Amino acid sequence: MKKITVVGRGTVGVLAVAHFRRHTDWKIDWVYDPSIMPAAVGEGTNMVLPKSLYENINFDSTDMEQLSATAKFGIWKRGWGSGKEYKHTFPAGAYGIHFNATIFQEYLFNKLIQDKRITTIENNSTDYEKLDSDYVMVCTGSPVTAASKEYIKRTSIPVNSAKVFQCPWEYDKFNYSLTFAKKFGWIFGIPLKNRCAIGYLYNNSLNTEAEVTEDVQDVLSEFNLVPSVTRNLVFENYSRINNFTKRVVYNGNASFFLEPLEATSTSFADLIIRMSLDMWKGGMSVDSAQLMYDRVLDEIESMIALHYFSGSVYDTPFWKYANKLAVKQIEKEIENDGAFADILRRALNHNSYTFNPSNHVGSWPIRSFVQNIDGLDIREKLSMMLRV
């Protein structure tokens, strides 16, 4: 019988173990260092995660209740482009999840280790090639720095810091993730049953923690939120140059990080898990997996860039900088004339959302491109660039 080792027990680690447990008969060694706290970030998802959880562990509404999680029906956007407020909605019957990452990780860990095929090993293992296993998936945390020969920086994303406010409340007051453009960046809002997380994403070379703390106050007041805990994060946006070998694959923050606009991290991690299993079972080559990895990350980065390409109602140094990076990214995609440029053309040529929902570029189906092109008010701007 074959054996796989999953290293790390954060969100992506538990998702990987759940998937390999469901889709193989392999033995699973689960290696983690109990002294390292998994990252408690990534608390909003798109529609991929609940489908994957149902497929792999029969996840249902009872599990949602035990996690104090809430259903996410889309993304509430404000202040982007010309300032029009709109909601990027999910189709009827589909939803994402808002969840507490720490509780989620612990809950799934305790469920999964009941399986006798899974052996947990408390160890800080870093020499992955020497692990006694046929295959290895490394789901550890972020590298110390992405400025190394193993990673490339994702240069079109203008934010590198976050100020996060955890605010207790008695019930969830909205069922969309918030994505509000602000003077110095943008604010996310993640509603759980017992608390709301408000985070301000900004660039620490252009603005200060004090500035964003002052600028977030109107959103806290709007939803009557009083922070009980605050947290400061600094991050890089990056991906791995060689993410796949025949035996070892990297995932989660050990593989990539893109800012949480559009909540793409768990769905991309799920794609890496599925590609890896396909590769190990002989259905995909290492080179093909790497090409898909690079292509989809480029598409996701460009989806994010569309928001900064639209600008905002604020005329500040941050938005001048963000728009300059985004224009360069969109121009590059149009010049490459690949799948991203093609789906933009088709979205611009139609006003209806009645498209094939399985046709995705990045993590968006074409209906999402139409919704956001109109919501961000960039139809005319893109039409001129694409000459449609």
C-alpha distance (Angstrom), angle and dihedral (degrees) to the residues before:
residue distance angle dihedral
M1 . . .
K2 3.80 . .
K3 3.78 122.5 .
I4 3.80 133.2 -148.8
T5 3.78 126.7 -165.5
V6 3.79 119.4 -149.3
V7 3.80 112.6 -163.0
G8 3.82 115.7 -154.6
R9 3.80 134.1 27.5
G10 3.78 102.5 -137.7
T11 3.81 122.9 115.3
V12 3.81 95.0 -68.1
G13 3.81 91.9 42.8
V14 3.80 93.1 56.9
L15 3.81 91.2 44.6
A16 3.81 90.7 51.7
V17 3.81 93.5 49.8
A18 3.81 90.8 47.2
H19 3.80 91.4 51.9
F20 3.81 97.1 46.3
R21 3.80 90.5 45.1
R22 3.80 90.6 54.7
H23 3.80 100.2 39.9
T24 3.82 103.7 37.9
D25 3.78 139.4 42.2
W26 3.81 90.5 -139.5
K27 3.77 126.2 127.8
I28 3.79 111.6 -107.8
D29 3.80 124.9 -146.3
W30 3.80 110.2 -165.3
V31 3.79 110.4 -159.8
Y32 3.79 122.1 -171.3
D33 3.77 141.0 148.6
P34 3.84 108.9 -121.1
S35 3.81 90.4 -157.1
I36 3.81 91.1 63.5
M37 3.78 113.3 80.0
P38 3.82 112.3 -140.7
A39 3.80 114.5 -119.1
A40 3.81 110.9 -90.5
V41 3.80 95.0 -150.5
G42 3.79 135.5 101.5
E43 3.79 96.1 65.5
G44 3.79 98.1 159.9
T45 3.81 125.5 63.2
N46 3.77 140.9 -178.0
M47 3.81 123.6 -122.7
V48 3.82 96.3 -73.1
L49 3.82 99.2 75.8
P50 3.84 100.3 59.1
K51 3.81 90.5 46.6
S52 3.80 91.1 50.0
L53 3.82 92.6 46.9
Y54 3.80 91.6 50.4
E55 3.79 90.7 48.6
N56 3.80 94.4 48.3
I57 3.83 106.6 33.6
N58 3.82 104.5 9.7
F59 3.81 89.3 -108.7
D60 3.82 112.6 -169.8
S61 3.81 144.1 157.3
T62 3.81 91.9 -66.3
D63 3.79 89.6 61.1
M64 3.81 89.9 47.4
E65 3.79 90.3 55.6
Q66 3.80 93.5 49.2
L67 3.79 89.8 51.7
S68 3.83 94.2 46.4
A69 3.80 83.6 -127.1
T70 3.80 124.6 155.5
A71 3.78 132.6 -146.0
K72 3.80 114.7 -107.9
F73 3.80 114.7 -145.5
G74 3.78 97.4 -177.8
I75 3.79 143.9 -57.0
W76 3.80 125.3 -61.3
K77 3.81 109.2 -145.0
R78 3.79 128.5 -167.8
G79 3.79 136.9 169.5
W80 3.79 98.2 18.8
G81 3.81 122.0 128.7
S82 3.80 109.9 -15.0
G83 3.81 89.6 -4.9
K84 3.80 99.4 -98.6
E85 3.80 112.2 156.3
Y86 3.79 115.5 -134.0
K87 3.77 143.8 150.1
H88 3.78 124.7 -119.3
T89 3.80 95.8 -144.9
F90 3.79 133.1 -161.5
P91 3.83 120.7 -132.4
A92 3.80 118.7 -89.1
G93 3.80 110.7 -80.9
A94 3.81 93.0 22.5
Y95 3.78 127.5 98.2
G96 3.78 144.6 158.9
I97 3.79 126.6 -137.8
H98 3.78 137.2 -110.5
F99 3.80 109.2 -155.2
N100 3.80 144.7 162.2
A101 3.81 102.1 -107.6
T102 3.81 95.4 -150.6
I103 3.81 93.7 51.4
F104 3.82 91.2 42.3
Q105 3.81 92.7 53.5
E106 3.81 93.6 47.5
Y107 3.81 93.3 45.6
L108 3.80 94.9 51.9
F109 3.80 92.5 41.1
N110 3.82 91.5 56.2
K111 3.81 91.2 47.1
L112 3.78 95.3 49.0
I113 3.80 100.4 45.6
Q114 3.81 89.8 64.1
D115 3.81 87.0 77.0
K116 3.83 111.4 95.6
R117 3.81 90.9 -144.4
I118 3.81 89.2 67.3
T119 3.80 119.9 80.5
T120 3.80 117.6 -171.7
I121 3.80 117.7 -147.1
E122 3.80 121.9 -171.1
N123 3.78 103.6 -146.9
N124 3.80 138.7 122.2
S125 3.80 95.3 -126.9
T126 3.80 118.0 -179.9
D127 3.82 103.8 156.3
Y128 3.79 95.0 80.9
E129 3.80 96.1 171.9
K130 3.82 90.1 63.3
L131 3.80 96.2 52.9
D132 3.80 112.7 118.3
S133 3.77 95.8 -117.8
D134 3.80 141.1 102.0
Y135 3.79 91.9 -128.6
V136 3.80 136.7 15.3
M137 3.80 131.7 -159.2
V138 3.80 113.2 -167.2
C139 3.82 111.2 -152.0
T140 3.78 99.5 166.1
G141 3.78 127.0 133.7
S142 3.79 134.1 -78.4
P143 3.80 120.3 -54.1
V144 3.78 115.8 -105.1
T145 3.78 86.5 -109.2
A146 3.78 134.1 -4.6
A147 3.82 88.8 -142.8
S148 3.79 94.6 98.2
K149 3.78 138.9 99.1
E150 3.83 90.1 -97.9
Y151 3.83 96.7 60.5
I152 3.78 141.4 44.4
K153 3.79 123.3 -148.3
R154 3.80 118.4 -121.9
T155 3.78 99.1 -130.2
S156 3.82 105.2 -173.6
I157 3.82 94.7 69.1
P158 3.83 111.3 92.9
V159 3.83 101.1 -164.6
N160 3.80 126.0 82.8
S161 3.81 105.2 159.9
A162 3.79 140.4 51.7
K163 3.78 135.4 -163.1
V164 3.81 107.9 -157.3
F165 3.82 125.0 -163.0
Q166 3.82 119.2 -164.4
C167 3.80 108.8 -155.0
P168 3.82 123.1 -173.7
W169 3.81 119.0 -140.5
E170 3.80 137.1 168.0
Y171 3.81 97.4 -118.6
D172 3.80 140.1 -0.1
K173 3.81 109.5 -85.1
F174 3.81 98.7 -166.1
N175 3.81 136.7 19.3
Y176 3.80 100.9 -145.9
S177 3.79 128.9 80.6
L178 3.80 109.8 -111.3
T179 3.80 118.7 -125.0
F180 3.81 107.4 174.8
A181 3.81 122.7 170.9
K182 3.81 111.9 -133.5
K183 3.81 138.0 179.7
F184 3.78 96.3 -84.7
G185 3.82 102.6 26.6
W186 3.78 130.5 -50.6
I187 3.80 140.5 -56.2
F188 3.80 127.9 -130.4
G189 3.79 124.9 -158.6
I190 3.82 122.9 -161.7
P191 3.84 114.8 -171.3
L192 3.81 118.4 -153.9
K193 3.80 127.7 172.2
N194 3.80 94.0 -99.4
R195 3.80 104.5 23.2
C196 3.78 146.3 16.6
A197 3.79 123.6 -136.0
I198 3.78 115.7 -148.5
G199 3.80 116.1 -171.6
Y200 3.79 129.9 -176.1
L201 3.84 113.7 -151.8
Y202 3.81 114.4 -158.1
N203 3.80 144.9 143.3
N204 3.80 112.8 -96.8
S205 3.82 93.0 -153.7
L206 3.81 90.4 60.3
N207 3.80 103.8 33.7
T208 3.78 139.9 22.5
E209 3.78 134.8 -123.4
A210 3.81 88.6 -114.3
E211 3.81 91.5 56.1
V212 3.79 95.0 51.1
T213 3.81 91.5 43.7
E214 3.79 89.2 57.4
D215 3.81 93.6 43.1
V216 3.83 93.9 52.8
Q217 3.79 94.1 57.8
D218 3.82 96.0 88.9
V219 3.83 91.2 56.5
L220 3.80 91.7 48.0
S221 3.82 89.0 50.3
E222 3.82 93.5 46.2
F223 3.81 91.4 60.0
N224 3.81 95.0 32.6
L225 3.81 92.7 -116.7
V226 3.80 125.3 164.4
P227 3.83 114.7 -169.5
S228 3.80 117.4 -128.9
V229 3.81 95.8 177.7
T230 3.80 131.9 24.3
R231 3.77 128.4 -166.7
N232 3.81 134.5 -172.0
L233 3.81 122.0 -146.3
V234 3.79 131.7 -174.1
F235 3.79 118.4 -169.7
E236 3.78 146.5 165.5
N237 3.80 127.1 -135.0
Y238 3.80 109.7 -129.6
S239 3.78 149.3 135.9
R240 3.78 135.1 -151.3
I241 3.81 119.0 -97.4
N242 3.83 93.7 -146.9
N243 3.79 108.0 22.1
F244 3.81 97.9 162.5
T245 3.78 136.4 53.9
K246 3.79 126.2 165.5
R247 3.79 89.3 -94.5
V248 3.83 111.0 17.8
V249 3.82 127.3 54.4
Y250 3.81 128.1 178.1
N251 3.79 123.7 -142.2
G252 3.79 141.7 170.6
N253 3.79 116.8 16.6
A254 3.82 90.1 -19.0
S255 3.81 85.4 66.6
F256 3.80 109.0 30.4
F257 3.77 147.6 -16.7
L258 3.79 129.4 -161.0
E259 3.78 123.5 170.3
P260 3.85 113.1 -89.8
L261 3.81 97.6 -107.1
E262 3.85 104.0 133.4
A263 3.84 91.5 8.1
T264 3.79 96.3 -107.5
S265 3.82 101.0 153.0
T266 3.83 100.8 90.4
S267 3.81 94.1 43.2
F268 3.81 91.8 50.1
A269 3.82 90.3 47.2
D270 3.82 87.8 51.9
L271 3.81 89.2 52.5
I272 3.82 91.1 52.4
I273 3.82 90.0 51.0
R274 3.81 91.6 51.2
M275 3.81 94.3 44.6
S276 3.82 90.5 49.1
L277 3.78 93.5 52.8
D278 3.80 90.6 46.5
M279 3.81 89.3 50.6
W280 3.82 93.9 47.8
K281 3.79 91.1 49.0
G282 3.80 90.9 52.1
G283 3.80 100.0 -105.3
M284 3.81 97.7 111.6
S285 3.79 135.0 31.5
V286 3.81 124.4 -126.7
D287 3.81 89.9 -114.0
S288 3.82 92.7 50.7
A289 3.80 91.5 50.1
Q290 3.81 91.1 50.6
L291 3.80 92.2 47.7
M292 3.80 91.3 51.9
Y293 3.81 91.0 46.0
D294 3.82 91.5 53.1
R295 3.80 94.0 42.9
V296 3.80 96.9 49.9
L297 3.82 92.6 45.0
D298 3.82 89.2 51.3
E299 3.82 89.0 51.2
I300 3.82 93.0 48.2
E301 3.79 91.0 48.5
S302 3.80 88.6 51.9
M303 3.84 91.6 48.5
I304 3.80 87.7 55.2
A305 3.80 90.7 45.8
L306 3.83 91.2 57.1
H307 3.82 88.2 70.9
Y308 3.80 94.0 53.6
F309 3.82 88.9 40.4
S310 3.81 86.8 61.6
G311 3.80 91.1 53.5
S312 3.78 119.7 -154.9
V313 3.78 143.1 -107.8
Y314 3.82 88.4 -87.4
D315 3.80 124.7 89.1
T316 3.79 100.7 -157.5
P317 3.82 136.3 132.1
F318 3.81 89.5 -102.8
W319 3.79 93.0 57.2
K320 3.80 93.3 45.2
Y321 3.80 88.9 52.4
A322 3.82 94.2 43.5
N323 3.80 93.4 48.3
K324 3.81 92.4 49.4
L325 3.82 91.6 54.2
A326 3.80 92.1 45.2
V327 3.80 95.3 49.8
K328 3.80 89.1 52.5
Q329 3.84 90.9 50.3
I330 3.82 94.6 48.6
E331 3.81 91.9 45.5
K332 3.82 88.8 52.6
E333 3.83 91.5 51.6
I334 3.79 91.7 49.1
E335 3.81 91.1 48.3
N336 3.82 90.4 49.7
D337 3.82 87.8 52.5
G338 3.80 93.9 -155.7
A339 3.80 134.0 136.5
F340 3.80 94.1 -55.7
A341 3.80 93.9 54.6
D342 3.81 90.1 44.0
I343 3.81 94.6 53.4
L344 3.81 90.2 47.3
R345 3.81 89.7 55.1
R346 3.80 92.8 48.7
A347 3.80 92.2 46.5
L348 3.81 90.7 50.2
N349 3.80 92.0 50.3
H350 3.82 93.8 56.9
N351 3.79 135.8 50.7
S352 3.80 96.4 -168.7
Y353 3.80 125.6 89.6
T354 3.81 92.3 -145.8
F355 3.79 98.4 114.2
N356 3.79 135.8 128.3
P357 3.82 101.3 -75.2
S358 3.81 92.7 -154.0
N359 3.81 91.5 65.3
H360 3.82 102.8 98.0
V361 3.77 132.0 170.0
G362 3.77 112.8 -171.3
S363 3.79 101.2 -23.4
W364 3.82 96.5 -41.1
P365 3.81 128.2 96.6
I366 3.77 113.5 -145.0
R367 3.84 92.3 -97.6
S368 3.81 87.7 63.4
F369 3.81 90.7 52.4
V370 3.81 89.8 52.6
Q371 3.81 92.7 46.6
N372 3.79 93.7 49.5
I373 3.80 97.5 40.6
D374 3.80 87.9 56.5
G375 3.80 95.8 37.3
L376 3.80 92.9 49.6
D377 3.81 88.7 44.5
I378 3.81 94.3 -129.1
R379 3.81 99.9 126.6
E380 3.79 94.6 106.4
K381 3.79 94.0 41.7
L382 3.80 93.1 51.1
S383 3.82 92.8 42.8
M384 3.79 90.3 58.0
M385 3.81 92.2 49.1
L386 3.81 93.4 46.5
R387 3.82 94.7 37.3
V388 3.80 94.3 -130.6
